[in-house]
């Protein structure tokens, strides 16, 4: 038992001890009060996987999930506490999010974030309940319909004349750096002269804390030379993506693409022009996909992208059935098989 300094023992302290003994319910931490406190200190928390501070994007996810939990509690007119988080709650909460026409992966993210709160509270001895650990209480997901740009499309972007449009020029150049390094956009700002030696970029990934070494592609070298050995500052992700789509449109990256997504429990497919789906994350996916199609060793690509398993990597890249068939065809041609 922790010893209380004599200077702290007074009438106020004694009254609090007696009150806590006879009315423990007054001092119990509720689910919502715990999440509120958790969110206030989230900036100082460490990501258990990387040991690095939780990123702003995740902090924002904590806040958004908490808002939906409060909305759901208001809708069902009930105070939700740790003891209430069971399969019945799960079904009701996910249906509530589904009614808001959320995509399956968005709902799954909210459930996953709720589990972060519950696990943290359990580790701190605040949450004694574990119904949420049921296999049926899971963060549902579906394969995201995302795109990658092939090397011809990247060449179109590179050759697009953006003279006299410095803002768009910077966005195009930064995107191409992502396409030829495989870096997340949170890591591109680390590419400075101090991180480039002997024709290689050496950085520690912000998300994973893993050190990676990436050779300088001619396009990356060209962009660095253009800006005096460093890269221009990165604007907000939202603004970047708006400008990037306009650039991709001007570069005539306009193949027809069908994107299927489940919202409100209904799966529907919608046709898009490819430029409409280009985002910052397409850069990293394009890097991995193009190297895979070029028959570069999968494990070597994973060493740069940070994928831990080949299964996860193969889900990540965007390779069409036709492209898989061409890879097999090239493999057979390379075997120089003789037909007897």
Secondary structure, DSSP 8 states (H G I E B T S, - for coil): -----GGG-SHHHHHHHHHHHH-GGGG---HHHHHHHHHHTGGG-B-TTTSSB--HHHHHHHHHHHHHHHHHHHHHT----GGG-SHHHHHHHHHHHHHTT-BHHHHHHHHHHHHHHHHHHHHTT-----GGGSTTS-------------HHHHHHHHH---TT-HHHHHHHHHHHHHHHH---HHHHTT-SGGGEETTEEEEE-TTT--EEEEE--HHHHHHHHHTTTS------HHHHHHHHHHHHHHTT---EEEEEEEETTEEEEEEEEGGGG--THHHHHHHHHHHHHTT--HHHHHHHH--SSHHHHHHHS---HHHHHHHHHHHHHHHT----
